[in-house]
Amino acid sequence: MPSLLRQYYRFCIQAGYEGIRNHKAVLGLLENVPESDNLLDVGCAEGTKTIQYANMLSTPVENIYGIELKPEYVKLAQEHFRIINVNLERDTFPFRDQEIEVIICNQILEHLKNIYLPLSEIDRVLKVGGYLIIGIPNLAA
């Protein structure tokens, strides 16, 4: 049975289903989040999902922040909102303590060798009573 389950997950990932499912899960969670003055998307890629999240939360465009390292994604995302240039495993975030109301970090942590600094920084900059959405892939896949 485990091999059948693994085969199913591999099919879903190849078909793009996993990414769609993850995005829908984040959207579902955001339905329970009130309007937000600011938003940080850690690993925002080209920014299309970030904009959708910000629209759901009525976040002003000047208060939408993304962290992304791939130059081709940075170029696209920075046309719509501010990109913060940090190395997640080395740098601190350029925000004050408890400054950010909503942080999304979806499908990013599994790519890092050291998750302690980014998690510590997320904890530092997230407002008390703020909202944090972290997504990681199914390790059985």
N, C-alpha and C positions, 0 to 999 in steps of 0.2 A: 504493500500500500504506500509506503513512503516514496517509492520511485514514481508511482502514479501521481502523487501530490506534487512532487518536484517537476514532473513533466507538465502538469497543468500550469504551474506558476511560470515555467519557462515559456510556455505558449502565450500566456497572458502578457508577459513582459515583451515578447517579440511582437505581439499584436498592438503594443502601445496601451493595453488595457490598464496596466499598473499605474501609469502616469495619469491617466484619466480618472481612475478610481481615487488616487491620492488627492488630486485637485478637487474632486467633488467632496471628499471628506473634509478638506480645509474649508471649502465654501459652506458646508453644513455646520461646522464649528463656528464660523464667523457669524452665522445667523443669530447666535446667542451673545454676540459682542455688541455693546452700544457704540454709537458714533465715537470716532477717535480723532483727537487733534493731530496725532502723528503715528507713523507706521514704519517699522524697519523690517525688510525682507532679506534675510541672510541667505545668500545664494539665489539671487533674483533672476538669473539667466538674462533673457532679453527684455524682461519686464512686463510682458503681457498679462501674466497672472497677477503681478504686483498691482498693476493698474486696476484690475478687476477687484482685488481685495480692497484697495483704497476707495473705490467707488461704492462698494458695499458699506464701508464704514464712514462715508462722507468726509474722508481725510483730505484736507487742502493739499494741492499738488506741491506746494513749497515745503510741506512737511512729510513727504514720502521719501524714504531713504532705502537704498539697496546696497548690498555688498555682493560684488561679483568680481572674479579674477580673470575670466576668459575675455581677451580683448575684443573679440567679435561681438560678444554679448554686451560688454560695457558700452561699446559704440552705439548699439541700438537702444539700450535702456536709458542712457544719459540724455537722449532726445526727449524723454518724458518725465524724468525725476532725477534727483541727486544720487550719484553713485559714490559710495564711500570706499576709498582704496585702502584696504587693510588685508594683511595676511592673517587668516584666522588662527593659525598656529603660532604666530609670533607677536602680533600687534594688539594693542588695546583699542577699543572702539572710541572714536572722537566725540563722545557724548558725555554730558554730566551724569552723575549718579541719579537714578530714578527719573530719567528724562523721557523715556519712550513708553507709550501706553500699550502698543500692540507690537509684538515681535513674532514673526513667522520664520521658522528654520526647517524647511521641508526637504527631506532627501539630500541632506548635506553632510551631517555628522559622520556618516559611514565612510566618507571619502577622506577623512582626516586621520592622521596617525595619533594626534594629541587632541582630545576633545575638551580637556580641562580648562584651557584658557578661554576658548569661545564660550563655554557654558558659564564660566565665572564672569565674563564680560556681559553676557546676556542677563545674568542675575543682577549685576551691578547697575546696568542702565534701565532695566525694566522698572516702571513705577510700582510702588506698593499698590496692590489691587489691580494691576495691569493684566494683560492677557498674553500668554505665551502658547504658541502652537509649534510642537516639534514632531516631525514625521521621520520615521526611519523605515527601510524596506523590511519585508518579511524575510527573516534569515533562513527560513526553510526552503526558500526558492533557489 
